[in-house]
Amino acid sequence: RAVFNQSRITKLFFLFLWLSTLGCALTAPFGVDGTHIGTTMNCVNTGVKQYSSAGIVAVAVHDTSVFLAISMRLLMYSLADTWSDRFKSFFSGGGMGNMSKSLLKSGQLYYL
């Protein structure tokens, strides 16, 4: 939120993505069937419905969108003049302040 504090539309878009991720994650318990293994208290999956992977897809879309949006915003405020210099800054962090560089690198590590 701090990076896009001035953009209400962007914050609402990411709120929608976050709520979609939450909703998709709630489908997982209802998409897997299981049964006991013999007389033990352990169980095994007997069926997995196709929609049960919606949570994984939603998290991937959300994380990718956040990473790309924050990276683009940070690169727009870098001291680089051309797109090729901004592309280089994306990997090196050159031309950025310490806070921006740290935020970019930590985002890259998380996404990696």
C-alpha positions in Angstrom: 0.0 0.0 0.0 2.8 2.4 0.7 4.1 2.3 -2.9 0.7 3.0 -4.4 -0.7 5.3 -1.6 -1.8 7.9 -4.1 -3.6 5.6 -6.5 -7.0 4.5 -5.2 -7.8 2.4 -8.4 -4.5 0.4 -8.0 -5.2 -0.2 -4.3 -8.8 -1.4 -5.1 -7.4 -3.7 -7.8 -5.0 -5.3 -5.4 -7.7 -5.6 -2.8 -9.9 -7.4 -5.4 -6.9 -9.7 -6.1 -6.4 -10.4 -2.4 -10.0 -11.2 -1.8 -10.0 -13.4 -4.9 -7.0 -15.3 -3.5 -8.8 -15.7 -0.1 -11.9 -17.0 -1.8 -10.0 -19.4 -4.1 -8.0 -20.7 -1.1 -11.3 -21.6 0.7 -12.1 -24.1 -2.1 -9.3 -26.4 -1.1 -10.9 -28.2 1.8 -14.0 -28.9 -0.3 -12.1 -30.2 -3.3 -10.3 -33.1 -1.8 -11.9 -36.5 -0.7 -10.1 -38.9 1.6 -10.5 -42.2 3.2 -8.8 -44.0 6.1 -5.9 -46.4 5.5 -7.1 -49.7 6.9 -7.6 -49.5 10.7 -5.1 -46.7 11.2 -5.9 -43.1 12.0 -4.1 -42.0 8.8 -5.8 -41.1 5.6 -5.1 -40.8 1.9 -6.6 -38.7 -0.9 -9.0 -40.6 -3.0 -10.1 -37.8 -5.3 -9.2 -34.3 -6.0 -11.6 -32.0 -7.9 -10.3 -29.8 -10.6 -11.2 -26.5 -8.9 -9.1 -27.3 -5.8 -6.1 -25.9 -7.5 -7.7 -22.4 -7.8 -6.0 -21.2 -4.7 -2.5 -22.0 -6.1 -3.3 -20.2 -9.4 -4.8 -17.2 -7.5 -1.7 -16.8 -5.3 0.5 -17.0 -8.3 -1.5 -14.3 -10.1 -1.6 -12.1 -7.0 2.1 -12.4 -6.2 3.2 -11.8 -9.8 0.9 -8.8 -10.2 2.2 -7.2 -6.9 5.9 -7.9 -7.9 5.5 -6.5 -11.3 3.6 -3.4 -10.2 6.0 -2.5 -7.4 9.0 -3.2 -9.6 7.7 -1.0 -12.4 6.9 1.8 -9.9 10.4 1.7 -8.4 12.0 1.6 -11.8 10.0 4.7 -12.9 11.5 6.7 -10.0 15.0 5.5 -10.6 17.6 7.9 -12.0 17.9 6.0 -15.3 16.9 7.9 -18.4 16.3 5.1 -20.9 14.4 1.9 -20.8 17.6 -0.1 -21.3 19.1 1.6 -18.2 16.0 0.9 -16.2 16.2 -2.7 -17.3 19.8 -2.9 -16.0 18.6 -1.1 -12.8 16.1 -3.9 -12.3 18.9 -6.4 -11.9 21.6 -4.2 -10.3 19.6 -1.7 -8.3 21.8 1.1 -9.7 20.4 4.6 -9.8 18.0 4.0 -6.9 18.0 5.1 -3.3 18.8 2.7 -0.5 15.2 2.1 0.4 14.0 1.6 -3.2 16.9 -0.8 -3.8 16.2 -2.7 -0.7 12.5 -3.0 -1.5 13.3 -4.1 -5.0 15.9 -6.8 -3.9 13.6 -8.1 -1.2 10.7 -8.4 -3.7 13.0 -10.2 -6.1 14.1 -12.6 -3.4 10.5 -13.3 -2.3 9.3 -13.9 -5.8 12.3 -16.1 -6.6 
